Amino acid sequence: MPDVVTNYLDGDALANALVSGIHRVIDEQDYLNRINVFPVADGDTGTNLSLSLGAALAVLTRPGEKHLGTLLAAIADALLDGARGNSGAIVAQFFQGVSDSAGELTRFTTYTFSKAISQGNEYAHDALSKPREGTILSVIAAFAQTIAIQVGDARDSPGNSEFPALMTAALRRASDALAATTEQLDVLRKAGVVDAGARGFVALIEGMHEYILHGRIAAEPDLSVLRGDESPVLTVGSADDSEYRYCTECIVTGTDIDRRKLREALSELGDSLVLAGTKRKARIHVHVNDPEDVFDTGRLYGDVSSEKADDMHRQTHSSHDATKKFAVITDSAADIADEDMERLDIHMVPCRIQFGDRGYLDKVSITAEEFFSELATNPSHPTTSQPAPGDFRRQFQFLASHFADVISINLTATASGTYEAARSAAARTNAPGRIHVINSFNASLGQGQLVVFAAECASAGLSAEETIAAVEALVPKTHTFALLNDLHYAVRGGRLPRWVKTVAELLRLTPIVRTTTDGRIAAGSFFLGKQNRIARFARHVARRISKYPALNIAIAHAVCPDDAAEFERSLRELLPQIEHLSTTSLGAGLGVHGGPGTLLVAAQPYAAPAAG
């Protein structure tokens, strides 16, 4: 007779229960697709949930004894990377909460299980800015609340120590909550169905319930949804074995994707190709030198989303560097010369740029020159968005596995949610206290200067603690100024009202933008007319930074290298104390608001890190 779970749920039992639950979800994928009418009737909730939860199967079915806390951390990671759709993202957040609550536990009692499920419920609700009743969230809440009531507040409540009775009561209440979803949302009531995501979560509980009560794992369904009609091509090797630089991934969504032709097209671009999914949704994984080639190929078969490109060469080099005590990472809002990126092994998480219905990974699938060309000609003004916490978390996890500490220096928190996304990701890694996220209170070159300084501290052998203190002391002394050639782009992007541009043109004003000590990006000054604007800009900057006896200067330009060269000559004449000066292209972070012709300069006291 198979073993059944009674007082405790260890890692092996939890793995079997979850495999049983995931089997139930995948078995119902077609039904879930058919009843999917909310939030959009696109008929893919079953596929999304199956793909999302299926990402955890490889973790759950690995041979060997399973430690509960380690298992849950691996599950949470797999789900975060594999999450598809709203329901998939919510389920990933639910398991992240369960994992964080479990910590280093080797087994669940009903009390610790209750606490973990309650935290999972909280995480799931926090994932949405406007949670809706009548969805998967309602079922998760009912499941968690019932378990909490059954267990009670005491750690050793008499009569509440067995999992079968606990799961039976929780499943019954979750099923009732599922039935109620039909009346909670108008679109469900009109269609006469329950919420598809909610039904998927109940199916997960049903499969777990079957194992906990009877020791039986639900029969394995057809798993082709996880890989299409054929098994993915899996390869073994490191970035050192490959001539290709970027580990590239994206999702292609279409109506009738020809996976065979898509696979043939992708195979010509690189190696380590994995193509999974269905005719309506396929996930691409491939190693290439130009990620945009992959995304362009995907666009021939449908809409491309969830683009990702990790620099394998930089990761491999970092993983073999035993001389540094910490790694340095930033987001692509920082503008840093390519030679510094390479020389100092600086890691970067790309922001996302969207021109109409076409998206790019900043500085990975679109260069600065290509960006400004598109900005000048595309009728759709671009939007830029911060990296998702999962993008940061994936990089943090990798770096933390090779370094004692990781320092992330990010775009000023007053201008973007990037800093908070990095903080959120750091808090949910399995390296507590080792991921240090710093608000640069700056942008573009100023942010980049702080990043380069931190990386030079790493190369000099300083500790993370020494470097953090040095960077934080340098933050208020780092100043960024921008000379805008045209307010047209700031108006297009909604940063300035049109009347401001009209007044500026009537009065022939040339605006200067700066970063403030509290991290705001604001109008700093202006001068009349455009005659001698570069020399006048140089004098404006020099007056504000001449107090430092030695200077580190960085200049960036938006496709106007001659202006940058003239500006450098003017600064050197005015500031003989310049010890170091670099020039690079202006990126999209600030360039989207300034447009072609923008000049940017950042300045800070020059200080070479002392060897640790």
Phi, psi and omega in degrees: 000134183295152177291146175241156181276135178238269187275337186226151177235103180269183184299318181294317180293319178297318179300315179296319180296318181290322175301317178300317180294317180295322175303318180296318180296312181297323179297334182261009188303318182295318178297316179297322176297320183293325183266006182284103178235353181224140000283341177228138181278064183256006170059037182230010182297320178298316178295315181298315180293321179296316178294318181297307181289329178298335179297337181272346185299321180298324178291316186289332186259008176297140179291157177105162180293144186244125174279129188303306183298316179295319179300312182295323177297319179293322178297314181300319179297314181298319181289323178298316180288329186259003186299134176232137173070174181300309183296320178297318178295321180293316178298321178298317179294323178301311181290333175296319177295317178300316181297314181298323179290321184291324179057239182258017180301144176264343177200155176267134158270172178297329180292309181292329175297316179299316180297319181293316180295322178296319179291324175300319177299317179297315180298317182298317179291324180291343182290340182247138179288330179226080180300143180244135172284153182090015180236190177305330180297325179295320180290317178300316180297316180297318178301310182294317182294321179295316178299317180297319180292317181295321182283321183082187185271339184279144180293330183233055182296124178300139176082354182243026189263001183247133184291324183303311180295322180297312182291326178297314179295319182291322178295318179300316181290322178296322179295321176296318179296323177298312180300326182288341182298332181301325182265352184273337179234131183303318184295327177287319180297316180296324181276345181069037181228165170271168178292132185294317179297320178296318178297322179297321180291322177296321177299321177299315179295320181300317179294320177296319180300319180299319180288316183295325180278319191241356181071020182250134173269129179307143184305141180293126179276186174290115184267013181295339177300334182278347185217006185079204182281346185223157180292144178293153178280113181255135179234155180246135179156168179249176178297334178294333181279348189248144174280354186263148189262320190253129168278109192246136179221151171196170177246133176248126179243126181210190181261329181206071184289125175276096186293328180297312180292322178297318179297317180297318181294320182288327183296339179279349186267332185189208180226184180056041183284131170232124177235111182239160174128207184230186178290341180261338182210125181231143177250127182257135169227125181201150176262124183217172173265335180233097182303329182296332175299321178293313182295321177297319178296317178301323182294342176289343184245353180164195180276136182257135178214175177054042179293140179212141176212111178260136181282098184291324181297315179294320179297317181294317179299316180296320184294341180255007181264103183268002185274338185261144181271347179205161176254155180240134181220152178214183174254166189284001171293337177285131176259117185224138179299142182303321182295327177288322177301315182286313184299323188254004179054051178275131179265150184220135174260119185285138167285173182244139181241133182235116171257101182062238182264011181244128182248157179222157168265119184304128177066008176243303180256004173210132179274169178299317181296317178295323179298312183290329174295316178294320180300321183283336187245338184281128179293340178270118177289136185285156168245147176244141180227148182294156174296149176289152177307326179297328177295317176294316187297320180299316179291318179301316182298316180298310183294322180294338179281349182239347181231153178294327181217161176227131177248123178247122180247120193235164180309142181314133185292341180282344183256344188199161174271010183300316180300316180292324177297319178294318179297316179299317179295318181298322182291342185245023172270170177266028178231063184300133178080359183251350177255116185249117183253125184245131173280118183287342187051030185208181181211166173051241184293321180298315175299316181297321179299319179295322179295314180298318179300316179298318180293325176292326174298319178297315180295331180279356177090010179290158177279166177298319182296315178297320182291316179302315179298318181293318179295314182297328176289331182276338184306307183290350180259007180256122188236138180235135179228143179229135175257115182269131179275334186205131179275000183304318186284327176293326177289315179302323182276359178082008180283332179228142173290153185298329183294331179295317178297318180298313180296316181299321180289321179296320182269000179056051181265138174250111187277150173239129179251146181218164170265141180263169182294338178265012173090006178280153173252111191222163175294125183261326182186186175200163169222159185279134175076175181245000180293132180055034187296326183289316178295321180292323177296319179298318179294320178302313181292315184301319180300331186267347182235001185292347182292340182277131183290336176219139189234143169250119186241140172229137180239139174228149181223150177261089181047045175219066185298329180294320177297320179297320179294319178295320181296318179299316180299318180295317181296318181295326177292323184276335187230081181294347181277009176294120179264329182214136178217131177232154179230139179211177177278144175285136180272186185284335186307308175260335182298332180297333181264338181263324179078178179305142180095354179288138174244139181227144176220142173234144182220145176206160176300138179279130178209117176278127181301134177284142181298137181278000000 
